[in-house]
Amino acid sequence: MAKDFYTAVEGRRSIYGISKEVSISDDKIKEIIEFALKHTPSSFNSQTARIVLLLGEQHDKLWNLTEAALRKVVGDNNFAPTEEKMKSFRNGYGTVLFFEDQQVVEQLQKDFALYKDNFPIWSQQSSGMHQFVIWTALEMEGLGATLQHYNPLIDEDVRKEWNTPAHWKLIAQMPFGQPTMAPNEKEFKPLDERFKTFK
Ligand SMILES: Cc1cc2nc3c(=O)[nH]c(=O)nc-3n(C[C@H](O)[C@H](O)[C@H](O)COP(=O)(O)O)c2cc1C
């Protein structure tokens, strides 16, 4: 039975231990992404979110190219922890790449000059909502995921490898797979410091 909304929101965690042994079909993963793209809000209903789903070898390729890019920056000395981290992502089954279409954002800035400064912010906020919907939906299907940000370091490599339009700006990478580790202990700040009600 599907989990209720509150259980799913609470259950969404950063899961760093993931494997390729998933029981979910590729079609179901695609369905989740299509659902999120269709139903997640965007400012002015501009639908600026763009997604590339990398599965199997294509997913491996992303983490290979990210590792190579990082090696150039970090150097061979002390690269072992980074190498381990890249391996842990590559161990997963797939990665969701989140983009925002800058052509649409720029057109909105021209069309609605009053909100010019807000459109890039709203675009980021909408991307975050897409990330949350997909992260939570993957969790509901028994998968584990994390949210990563190797952009802008890997932007050019990604563009060349998957031929994505130049105006698609890479925002985040979400590697996912079968969970092999429990999430880390999580601390919660007191809610009375974070929330006020007035009536
Ligand atoms: C906007 C945003 C950016 C994040 N960036 C990263 C990141 O680059 N790498 C990473 O491992 N986790 C990243 N996280 C995950 C957070 O560290 C994580 O959600 C937080 O510590 C709470 O843990 P939980 O996801 O298990 O609930 C990010 C989360 C958010 C919302």
The ligand as a Gaussian input file, in Angstrom:
#p B3LYP/6-31G(d) Opt

LIG

0 1
 C       19.575000      22.759000      -1.155000
 C       20.278000      21.533000      -0.624000
 C       21.579000      21.270000      -1.033000
 C       22.225000      20.107000      -0.608000
 N       23.464000      19.798000      -1.112000
 C       24.031000      18.639000      -0.773000
 C       25.263000      18.252000      -1.369000
 O       25.823000      18.955000      -2.215000
 N       25.813000      17.057000      -0.989000
 C       25.204000      16.244000      -0.079000
 O       25.734000      15.167000       0.221000
 N       24.022000      16.581000       0.493000
 C       23.429000      17.753000       0.163000
 N       22.221000      18.084000       0.706000
 C       21.590000      17.173000       1.679000
 C       21.566000      17.727000       3.088000
 O       22.854000      17.704000       3.657000
 C       20.585000      16.862000       3.904000
 O       19.318000      16.909000       3.284000
 C       20.459000      17.336000       5.343000
 O       21.675000      17.155000       6.035000
 C       19.367000      16.604000       6.097000
 O       19.549000      15.212000       6.038000
 P       18.472000      14.245000       5.386000
 O       18.466000      14.510000       3.902000
 O       18.912000      12.858000       5.720000
 O       17.117000      14.556000       5.977000
 C       21.569000      19.223000       0.298000
 C       20.263000      19.523000       0.704000
 C       19.625000      20.648000       0.248000
 C       18.205000      20.899000       0.666000

